[in-house]
Amino acid sequence: MRDENVKIQMRKGVLDYCVLAILATGDSYAPAIISELKQAEMIVVEGTLYPILTRMKNAGYLTYHWKESPQGPPRKYYTLTQEGHRYLESLDEAWSVLVEQIENIRNKRKQ
């Protein structure tokens, strides 16, 4: 059980990064973001995603606009702002450093 909790916490720690990376490829709405996260096996529910989107919007990383849907009510599409792109770039750099640090630790263990 403890192993699963650690894995869940690791996923939670990178969700903001994943959401920004998804939006860097183009505007999207919450159910499509959730679908993309699920395809990557990052299990997420709406109750997890919406607070992330709101927090990032309030931080100035995202904006949104409404778009008519071919079926049902209009959809709220999220867009990465310039500040969001800069933040994503800084997360990309931090991720690269973190992966390198972890690999260094793991490689020492293998020697």
Summary of the structure (lengths in Angstrom):
residues: 111
radius of gyration: 16.4
end to end distance: 30.1
largest distance: 58.5
contacts: 272
relative contact order: 0.13
helix: 67%
strand: 13%
